[in-house]
Amino acid sequence: MAASIANHLARNKMARVAGGLYLSFVLASILADVLGHIGKGTPQLVYETILTSEW
């Protein structure tokens, strides 16, 4: 009986860890998508900005 309770608790803990990792992945994907759209936009505009930059 004690082994089945321990096994159940271990599976619950593993499920929570997996759910946390999945949630982290989803949030990181959303953040990357939002940050990926910050900037000039088209490759041509980025290229022109690099060429005209004074650094």
N, C-alpha and C positions, 0 to 999 in steps of 0.2 A: 504494500500500500504506500509506504513512504517513497519508494522508488518512482511510482507513477506520479506522485505529487511533485517530486523534484523534477521529473522529466517534463511535466506540464509547465512548471515555473520556468524551466530553462527554455522551453519553446516560446513562452510568452515574452521572455527577455529578448530572445533572438528576433522575434517578430517586431518588438518595439525598436530594436537597433536597426533592423532593416527598414522599417517605416521612417525612422529618423534620417537614415541615409538617403532614402528616396525623396523625402521632403527637402533635404539639403540640395540634392541634385536639381529638383524642380526650381527651387529658389535661385540657385546659381545660374541656371539656364535663363530664367527671366531677367536676372540682373545683367548677364552677358548680352542678352538681346537689347536691353535698354541702353547699355553703355556702348554697344556696337553701332548704334544709330546716332551717336554724338559726333559731330565733325562737319566737314565741308559738304560731303555728299558724294558727288560723282568723282571717279578717278581723275578726270581731266582737271577739275577744280583743285584737287589735292596736289596734282603734279604742278600746276601753275603756282600754287602757294609755296611749294618747296623750292621752285626755281626763283621766285621773287623774294624769298626769305633772306634776311641779312645776317644770319648767324653763320 
